[in-house]
Amino acid sequence: MLQKKMSFMVSLLINQLLKKTQLSKLLLILFTVSYFPHPCLSAEIKLEAENASLTGVTKSTSYAGYSGTGYVSGFDNSADKITFTFNATTGLYDLFIGFCTPNGEKGYDLSVNGSSSTGMFTFSNTFIEANSGKVSLNEGQNVIIIGNGWGWFYIDYIRLIPTVASVPLKPSQGLSDSLATQSAKDLYARLSGLYGQKVLSGQFGLEDLQYVKTTTGHTPVIAGFDLIEYSPSRIEYGSNPTGQAESWINWEHETGCIINLMWHWNAPTDLINLPEKEWWRGFYTIATTFDIAAVLADTTSEKYDLLLRDMDSIAHQLKKFSDEDIPVLWRPLHEASGGWFWWGAKGPEPFIQLWRLMYNRMVYHHQLHNLIWVYTAGDTAWYPGDDVVDIVSLDIYTSAGSSMSGDWENIQAYFNGKKIVALSESGTLPVADKIRLFGTWWSWFAIWQGDYIRNADKTELTALYNDNDILTMEKIGNWRTYSYVKNTQANKLQNSELKVYYKPLSASVYINFDFLPGRNYQLQLHNMQGVCLFKTQINPSQYKDNFEVPAVHFSNGVYIVTVNNGTSQSSGKLVIMN
């Protein structure tokens, strides 16, 4: 008799606190909840690029490793593109793109039925596959376009796999600082509790915070500020940040907001200060010869002392918040993997060393225990480590209206269940409907200051801030006391616990669910190719909370079990192995 084992992790999601349970001696199962009626998933779609409509690009065969009869090359002009036109069944799909980037990391443009976004292909001198996130397809004809972006990449195919939206798992780890203040712990607990349920609104810049409040009638929860002018090398050239930190503290006192601080760190020394490389651009790699790898290699050098001097100067400002018992979402050394800032110019190893040096300097030397450390993610090789990172985030500047699903899926692949994920900087407004549709439940978003927020459509901005799933200070009152409890009776399906496990003696899948009397339920079980293996209507008066599905003919693999009432559903992934 086949001996089968499985495990599950249950998340009681859609706007309710996640819970997770792991059975001993069982395999890990990820449980997800979708937000829309979901029939049996349709089959996978694969489309070869060489068979699509080509504009300015050509079919090639010279680079080995492609699928089909070739691949598409020649992306060297802004108008170059591949257009895939195909039929599909309506629903959500995971989009994968087969590509090759022998000339390094490249950006690309993407349009799905007229909805534009951008994405990144990592460096690869062989053909591999990129997860470009979830896309929504129509019943019948659909059009997907891959545009030039940065150019100089090869496209092999696209692949579309039916999927459902899922809510991120709660982080398994608390704050990295064992001596964190109670306020820091409380803030982290609030963020963790809301994660996957609501998104906190955010904005950079004091004037732009006021602009958002005046325009929408709502105050952003996350107030972002930049310590750039406190960089000692900027002060040497005449910058005068006196009173800035105090004004930010006053805003916190007036609004009850959450403070989010970052630092465009002007290099401690070696500023070039020539046209296009002026001193005030000193945080850019091109504007300084400061070599962080060399500095870190010689801890007795004058430049190493200047490095510590700068950290100490910023620590003095951070202490002002600590003295007021204000916890800070502290996001230093951002966007390092891009290489455009000097702290990332020499690769991941010096960056990680610098991050850990700063962490130790701030936490242990200066005793700053009010900081929640936010790492702006890049390639995984740059990750400083769980012991010195509390939250991970992305900075995304893309097309207006983009779902940002590709970025979300890529970061979730590494951090789901480990860390809260935030949209720490954005050049465009997120779209609340797309957050719900694609499941991109950022902990918070923060729009960059100046034209990025001032040029945003005011109607869209107001609609975003008035959306029920976007929290503002007017909606929460005070983050220190705010808690979110959804109406459990009206949303019983989402808040019910779905348990799925395999019974080897009877060769059946056992399903436990809190079926409510007087409601009609449908249970479905399908494989990952979208084939429905079992579907039935459930009479709650007959089955109450237990149901068994015969599984004699099920082979090893991953399956999806769904229970829905016609308007929403709970879904669980089941793994069966010998």
ZIRA-V136625 format. One record per residue. N is the residue number from 1. RES is the residue in one small letter. SS is DSSP state (H for helix, E for strand, L for the rest). PSI is psi in degrees with one decimal (none if undefined). Layout:
<<N/RES/SS/PSI> <N/RES/SS/PSI>>
This chain:
<<1/m/L/137.1> <2/l/L/133.6> <3/q/L/115.6> <4/k/L/144.4> <5/k/E/146.3> <6/m/L/164.4> <7/s/L/167.4> <8/f/L/154.0> <9/m/E/117.7> <10/v/L/131.0> <11/s/L/117.4> <12/l/L/99.8> <13/l/L/-130.1> <14/i/L/95.1> <15/n/L/39.3> <16/q/L/154.4> <17/l/L/135.1> <18/l/L/143.9> <19/k/L/149.5> <20/k/L/141.1> <21/t/L/132.8> <22/q/L/122.9> <23/l/L/140.3> <24/s/L/147.1> <25/k/L/26.6> <26/l/L/160.3> <27/l/L/157.9> <28/l/L/129.7> <29/i/L/135.0> <30/l/E/122.6> <31/f/E/133.0> <32/t/E/160.1> <33/v/L/131.2> <34/s/L/166.6> <35/y/L/14.2> <36/f/L/156.1> <37/p/L/137.4> <38/h/L/104.9> <39/p/L/-177.8> <40/c/L/134.7> <41/l/L/143.8> <42/s/L/179.4> <43/a/L/161.5> <44/e/L/147.1> <45/i/E/129.6> <46/k/E/129.9> <47/l/E/122.9> <48/e/E/135.4> <49/a/H/-36.2> <50/e/H/-16.7> <51/n/H/-3.7> <52/a/L/179.0> <53/s/E/124.2> <54/l/E/130.5> <55/t/E/108.9> <56/g/L/2.4> <57/v/L/167.0> <58/t/E/159.7> <59/k/E/137.0> <60/s/E/159.7> <61/t/L/2.8> <62/s/L/-25.7> <63/y/L/119.2> <64/a/L/157.3> <65/g/L/1.8> <66/y/L/163.8> <67/s/L/171.1> <68/g/L/-143.4> <69/t/L/5.2> <70/g/L/-167.6> <71/y/E/176.2> <72/v/E/130.3> <73/s/E/-179.9> <74/g/L/17.7> <75/f/L/96.0> <76/d/L/13.0> <77/n/L/146.2> <78/s/L/-24.1> <79/a/L/-3.9> <80/d/L/140.4> <81/k/E/162.1> <82/i/E/132.4> <83/t/E/116.9> <84/f/E/121.4> <85/t/E/125.6> <86/f/E/164.4> <87/n/E/147.8> <88/a/E/169.0> <89/t/L/139.8> <90/t/L/144.0> <91/g/E/-177.7> <92/l/E/143.7> <93/y/E/144.2> <94/d/E/127.4> <95/l/E/125.8> <96/f/E/139.3> <97/i/E/123.7> <98/g/E/127.5> <99/f/E/170.1> <100/c/E/135.6> <101/t/E/72.6> <102/p/L/-13.7> <103/n/L/14.6> <104/g/L/177.1> <105/e/L/136.7> <106/k/E/145.4> <107/g/E/152.2> <108/y/E/158.2> <109/d/E/146.5> <110/l/E/135.3> <111/s/E/128.2> <112/v/E/108.0> <113/n/L/42.1> <114/g/L/-8.1> <115/s/E/116.9> <116/s/E/149.7> <117/s/E/179.9> <118/t/E/163.4> <119/g/E/174.8> <120/m/E/135.8> <121/f/E/127.7> <122/t/L/163.8> <123/f/L/129.8> <124/s/E/126.1> <125/n/E/12.2> <126/t/E/163.8> <127/f/E/122.3> <128/i/E/-173.5> <129/e/E/136.4> <130/a/E/137.9> <131/n/E/111.1> <132/s/E/14.7> <133/g/E/-174.2> <134/k/E/141.9> <135/v/E/153.2> <136/s/E/121.4> <137/l/E/151.8> <138/n/L/160.9> <139/e/L/125.3> <140/g/E/-136.2> <141/q/E/139.1> <142/n/E/154.9> <143/v/E/123.0> <144/i/E/128.9> <145/i/E/129.2> <146/i/E/117.3> <147/g/E/174.6> <148/n/L/-43.5> <149/g/L/-122.2> <150/w/L/-18.6> <151/g/L/-179.0> <152/w/L/47.3> <153/f/L/164.5> <154/y/E/142.4> <155/i/E/127.7> <156/d/E/-48.6> <157/y/E/172.3> <158/i/E/151.8> <159/r/E/133.6> <160/l/E/122.7> <161/i/E/123.5> <162/p/E/142.0> <163/t/L/178.4> <164/v/L/151.9> <165/a/L/142.5> <166/s/L/159.7> <167/v/L/137.7> <168/p/L/148.9> <169/l/L/149.9> <170/k/L/150.0> <171/p/L/143.2> <172/s/L/-10.2> <173/q/L/143.9> <174/g/L/-161.5> <175/l/L/145.6> <176/s/L/-29.1> <177/d/L/111.2> <178/s/L/-16.0> <179/l/L/20.3> <180/a/L/143.6> <181/t/L/159.2> <182/q/H/-36.4> <183/s/H/-39.0> <184/a/H/-42.7> <185/k/H/-42.0> <186/d/H/-41.6> <187/l/H/-44.7> <188/y/H/-39.4> <189/a/H/-39.4> <190/r/H/-45.3> <191/l/H/-41.6> <192/s/H/-41.7> <193/g/H/-35.1> <194/l/H/-15.8> <195/y/L/125.7> <196/g/L/-3.6> <197/q/L/-46.9> <198/k/L/160.9> <199/v/E/129.7> <200/l/E/133.6> <201/s/L/150.4> <202/g/E/155.6> <203/q/E/142.3> <204/f/E/145.3> <205/g/L/130.3> <206/l/H/-44.6> <207/e/H/-36.8> <208/d/H/-27.4> <209/l/H/-43.5> <210/q/H/-36.7> <211/y/H/-45.1> <212/v/H/-43.7> <213/k/H/-43.0> <214/t/H/-39.4> <215/t/H/-41.7> <216/t/H/-18.9> <217/g/L/6.6> <218/h/L/144.8> <219/t/L/126.7> <220/p/E/143.7> <221/v/L/-41.2> <222/i/E/117.6> <223/a/E/111.2> <224/g/E/137.0> <225/f/E/154.5> <226/d/E/126.5> <227/l/L/16.8> <228/i/H/-46.0> <229/e/H/-11.4> <230/y/H/-4.0> <231/s/L/124.6> <232/p/H/-36.9> <233/s/H/-23.8> <234/r/H/-39.6> <235/i/H/-35.8> <236/e/H/-28.3> <237/y/L/5.9> <238/g/L/-2.9> <239/s/L/143.3> <240/n/L/88.9> <241/p/L/11.7> <242/t/L/126.0> <243/g/L/-8.9> <244/q/H/-51.5> <245/a/H/-38.8> <246/e/H/-36.8> <247/s/H/-33.3> <248/w/H/-38.9> <249/i/H/-40.6> <250/n/H/-39.2> <251/w/H/-39.8> <252/e/H/-41.9> <253/h/H/-38.7> <254/e/H/-36.7> <255/t/H/-22.0> <256/g/L/18.6> <257/c/L/177.6> <258/i/E/127.5> <259/i/E/132.5> <260/n/E/111.9> <261/l/E/140.1> <262/m/E/177.8> <263/w/L/105.2> <264/h/L/92.5> <265/w/L/106.2> <266/n/L/132.5> <267/a/L/140.8> <268/p/L/-30.0> <269/t/L/-174.6> <270/d/L/37.9> <271/l/E/135.1> <272/i/L/-45.4> <273/n/L/54.3> <274/l/E/166.9> <275/p/L/134.8> <276/e/L/-3.8> <277/k/E/40.6> <278/e/L/162.1> <279/w/H/-33.9> <280/w/H/-5.9> <281/r/H/15.1> <282/g/L/-6.9> <283/f/L/-14.7> <284/y/E/144.9> <285/t/H/-39.1> <286/i/H/-13.6> <287/a/H/7.9> <288/t/E/152.1> <289/t/L/10.4> <290/f/L/120.6> <291/d/L/100.7> <292/i/H/-33.5> <293/a/H/-44.8> <294/a/H/-38.7> <295/v/H/-45.0> <296/l/H/-23.8> <297/a/H/-15.0> <298/d/L/91.5> <299/t/L/-3.2> <300/t/L/0.4> <301/s/L/160.6> <302/e/H/-36.8> <303/k/H/-33.6> <304/y/H/-40.1> <305/d/H/-38.2> <306/l/H/-34.6> <307/l/H/-47.0> <308/l/H/-37.2> <309/r/H/-44.4> <310/d/H/-43.7> <311/m/H/-40.8> <312/d/H/-36.2> <313/s/H/-43.6> <314/i/H/-36.2> <315/a/H/-35.9> <316/h/H/-39.0> <317/q/H/-41.0> <318/l/H/-31.4> <319/k/H/-28.0> <320/k/H/-36.9> <321/f/H/-38.7> <322/s/H/-41.1> <323/d/H/-24.7> <324/e/L/8.5> <325/d/L/40.6> <326/i/L/113.6> <327/p/L/148.8> <328/v/E/128.5> <329/l/E/102.2> <330/w/E/115.6> <331/r/E/78.3> <332/p/L/169.1> <333/l/L/44.7> <334/h/L/158.3> <335/e/L/35.7> <336/a/H/-41.0> <337/s/H/-15.9> <338/g/H/-25.4> <339/g/L/-6.1> <340/w/L/-12.5> <341/f/E/146.1> <342/w/H/-28.0> <343/w/H/-10.0> <344/g/H/6.0> <345/a/L/-20.6> <346/k/L/15.5> <347/g/L/179.2> <348/p/H/-35.2> <349/e/H/-50.4> <350/p/H/-35.2> <351/f/H/-47.6> <352/i/H/-40.7> <353/q/H/-41.6> <354/l/H/-42.4> <355/w/H/-47.6> <356/r/H/-34.1> <357/l/H/-45.8> <358/m/H/-42.6> <359/y/H/-49.9> <360/n/H/-38.3> <361/r/H/-43.7> <362/m/H/-46.5> <363/v/H/-46.9> <364/y/H/-40.1> <365/h/H/-47.7> <366/h/L/-2.9> <367/q/L/42.6> <368/l/L/97.5> <369/h/L/14.0> <370/n/L/6.8> <371/l/E/134.2> <372/i/E/114.7> <373/w/E/119.3> <374/v/E/119.9> <375/y/E/123.8> <376/t/E/111.2> <377/a/L/148.1> <378/g/L/-143.0> <379/d/L/145.3> <380/t/H/-21.6> <381/a/H/-16.5> <382/w/H/-2.7> <383/y/L/124.4> <384/p/L/-24.0> <385/g/L/148.1> <386/d/H/-28.2> <387/d/H/-8.6> <388/v/H/14.4> <389/v/L/133.9> <390/d/L/-39.6> <391/i/E/144.2> <392/v/E/154.2> <393/s/E/169.3> <394/l/E/145.2> <395/d/E/119.3> <396/i/E/123.8> <397/y/L/105.8> <398/t/L/-170.8> <399/s/L/146.2> <400/a/L/136.2> <401/g/L/-0.1> <402/s/L/144.0> <403/s/L/-22.6> <404/m/L/21.2> <405/s/H/-38.1> <406/g/H/-45.1> <407/d/H/-43.3> <408/w/H/-48.6> <409/e/H/-38.6> <410/n/H/-39.7> <411/i/H/-32.6> <412/q/H/-28.5> <413/a/H/-27.3> <414/y/H/-30.1> <415/f/H/-1.5> <416/n/L/125.6> <417/g/L/-9.7> <418/k/L/-46.7> <419/k/L/147.8> <420/i/E/142.7> <421/v/E/131.4> <422/a/E/157.7> <423/l/E/86.0> <424/s/E/-28.8> <425/e/E/140.4> <426/s/E/142.3> <427/g/L/-7.0> <428/t/L/159.1> <429/l/L/135.1> <430/p/L/159.0> <431/v/L/118.7> <432/a/H/-41.7> <433/d/H/-35.8> <434/k/H/-29.6> <435/i/H/-45.1> <436/r/H/-43.9> <437/l/H/-46.1> <438/f/H/-5.0> <439/g/L/29.5> <440/t/L/72.2> <441/w/L/71.8> <442/w/L/145.3> <443/s/L/-44.5> <444/w/E/163.7> <445/f/E/154.7> <446/a/E/118.0> <447/i/E/137.2> <448/w/L/157.6> <449/q/L/174.1> <450/g/L/-137.2> <451/d/H/-27.9> <452/y/H/-39.0> <453/i/H/-35.2> <454/r/H/-29.0> <455/n/L/-3.5> <456/a/L/143.1> <457/d/L/124.7> <458/k/H/-33.5> <459/t/H/-43.3> <460/e/H/-39.0> <461/l/H/-44.8> <462/t/H/-40.4> <463/a/H/-40.3> <464/l/H/-47.4> <465/y/H/-18.1> <466/n/H/-5.5> <467/d/L/141.4> <468/n/L/-25.5> <469/d/L/-1.3> <470/i/E/115.3> <471/l/E/140.3> <472/t/E/170.8> <473/m/H/-32.8> <474/e/H/-26.5> <475/k/H/-29.9> <476/i/H/-20.5> <477/g/L/-65.6> <478/n/L/121.7> <479/w/L/-25.3> <480/r/L/-22.4> <481/t/L/-8.1> <482/y/L/137.9> <483/s/L/149.1> <484/y/L/120.1> <485/v/L/118.3> <486/k/L/151.5> <487/n/L/105.3> <488/t/L/-30.0> <489/q/L/-42.4> <490/a/L/-20.1> <491/n/L/41.8> <492/k/H/-35.0> <493/l/H/-47.7> <494/q/H/-30.7> <495/n/H/2.9> <496/s/L/151.0> <497/e/L/120.0> <498/l/L/119.4> <499/k/E/131.7> <500/v/E/129.2> <501/y/E/162.2> <502/y/E/135.6> <503/k/E/100.8> <504/p/L/-32.5> <505/l/L/-36.8> <506/s/L/0.7> <507/a/L/53.7> <508/s/E/158.2> <509/v/E/123.0> <510/y/E/126.6> <511/i/E/125.7> <512/n/E/124.4> <513/f/L/145.9> <514/d/L/82.8> <515/f/L/129.0> <516/l/L/138.7> <517/p/L/147.2> <518/g/L/5.4> <519/r/L/149.5> <520/n/E/127.9> <521/y/E/148.9> <522/q/E/131.6> <523/l/E/134.0> <524/q/E/146.9> <525/l/E/124.4> <526/h/E/160.0> <527/n/E/178.8> <528/m/L/-6.9> <529/q/L/1.1> <530/g/L/6.8> <531/v/L/123.5> <532/c/E/121.1> <533/l/E/-22.3> <534/f/E/137.4> <535/k/E/132.4> <536/t/E/155.9> <537/q/E/144.5> <538/i/E/128.4> <539/n/E/107.3> <540/p/H/-32.6> <541/s/H/-23.0> <542/q/H/-41.9> <543/y/H/-18.2> <544/k/L/-96.9> <545/d/L/10.9> <546/n/E/142.8> <547/f/E/141.5> <548/e/E/137.7> <549/v/E/122.7> <550/p/E/134.4> <551/a/L/29.5> <552/v/L/-36.8> <553/h/L/9.2> <554/f/L/130.7> <555/s/L/170.5> <556/n/L/141.7> <557/g/E/-169.1> <558/v/E/134.8> <559/y/E/159.3> <560/i/E/127.7> <561/v/E/129.2> <562/t/E/143.7> <563/v/E/122.7> <564/n/E/158.7> <565/n/L/17.6> <566/g/L/-17.8> <567/t/L/-26.3> <568/s/L/170.4> <569/q/E/162.4> <570/s/E/140.8> <571/s/E/144.5> <572/g/E/140.4> <573/k/E/134.5> <574/l/E/129.5> <575/v/E/128.0> <576/i/E/126.4> <577/m/E/151.1> <578/n/L/none>>
